[in-house]
């Protein structure tokens, strides 16, 4: 699946709540999320609009590694496509 080009950091935070991520704190334009599902995992999302494709890819790769699913499966879960 092709990465969305118009996804903002705030939108990604909303989508990640489906996977149990919660905002733990925010410093400036960086939002720190934490989940306890399948072990504790932290991820930092820049609150940019839109997110750069490389940044989004790196975030999704990190989350996919934590949940042991590939990027396309993760995008299907998050975006519901």
N, C-alpha and C positions, 0 to 999 in steps of 0.2 A: 504494500500500500504506500502511496506517495505521501510524504509528510505535508501537513497543511502549512501554507505560506503566510497565513493571516492570523495565526494563533497568538494571543497575548499571554503574558505571564499569569495574569489574573484568571484568564480562562483555563489555563492549564492547572492552576491550583484548584479550581472548581471541579475539573474532571478527575483529578487525583483523589478527591474525597471519596470517590467510588471504591478506591482501593484501600481505604482506611487511613489515608494521610490526613493529618491535622496540622494547622499552622501552629508552630511552637513559638516563633517570634519573628519579627521583621526588623532589619537594620537598613535604613535608607531604602534603596530600591531592590533589596534582596530579601526574599521570603524563605524562611526555613521551615520545612515540613518534616514531620516525623510519623512513622507508622509502627505499630507493634505486631502487625500481621506477619507471620513466618519469620519472627525475630525482629529486633529493632532495626530500623533503617531511617537515615536522615538524608534529605535532599535539599539543595538550595536552588530556588527558582528566581531569576531576575524578573522584576516587574516591568519588563519592557513591552512595547507594543509596536510591531510584532516581534516575537522571539526570532533570532537568527536561526536559520536552518541547522547549522552545525551545533549550536547550543541546544536546540530542541532534540536533535539526534543523540547528543551525549547524555542528556537527561533521561531520555527514553531507554537508552542502552543500559544505564545504571539501574533504572527501575526494573527493566526486564531481567537483568542479571540477578537482582534480589529475589524476584518472584519466579525465576527460572522459566521464563517464556520469551519468545522472540518478539521483535519490535512490531511486526504486523499483528500478532495476536494482542499485544498490549494496546495498539491503536484501535483495534476493533472493540476491545473492552471499554476503552475510554471514550471514544467518539461514537460508539454504537452503530458503526457502518457495516 
